[in-house]
Amino acid sequence: MLTLTSVAQIFALVAVILNENVVAFSSLAKGRANGGIRTSTGQVNGQILGPVARNGLAFEDVVIGQGRRILPGDTVACYYSGSFTKGPLGKPFIFDQITPDDGPPLKVVVGKGETIRGWDLGILGGLEGEIPPMNVGGRRKLSIPSGLAYGPNEVGPIPANQDLDFELEVVQAGKESDISLKFRLGGYAIALGVPAIILLIAYTLLWH
C-alpha cells in the first residue's frame, strides 16, 4: 500500500527527472541555434576536429604550410571540398569541390567580404589569436556554423541555417597581379617547352 510519504517521494523523483530533461533540451536547442552541438574539445555533431573559437568555428590543421602567412587582401588560390551532414544518418553531402584533377584552383580575395565570413576567419585567423592564420601550402579543416556561412538563406543545394564543413588547401597567395603573372609564366614555360622537345626529337631522328 502506498503511503503519503511514498507518494511524495515519487512526485519528487518525477520533478527531478523533468527538470533534468528541460535543462538538457535547453542546452541542445542553444547548441543548435549556435550552429551545431559543440564542446570545448572541438566535437561538432559527433566529429572531433580541434579547438573551437568563441564564435563556434572549429578548425584543425592537417598540414602546416611552409610558405608565407596569408594576409588580408590577398588573392588565394586553393583547392577545397565543401559538405554538410544530410539525412537521418547524418551522412556528409558534398555540395561543391575543386581538386587538382578538376583543373586550376579557385581564386578568391580574403578579408574583403568576397567570401563567407567563416572562410575569411578560417584562413586569415582572428579573435585575438584563437584562430591562427594559415600559411601558403597549408591544409585545414573547418566546421563553420551557419551564422558564419549563409545564415537563413538557401544557396543552391545548401538549406537555410545549415552548418558547413570544408577542407581547403592554399597553394598560392598574393596580390591578383602576382598570381596571374606566375600562372602566365608557368603557361609560357609549358608552351615553349613542348616545341623544344619536338625539335630535339626531330634532330635526333634526322641525324642519327
Disulfide bonds with the S-S distance in Angstrom:
none
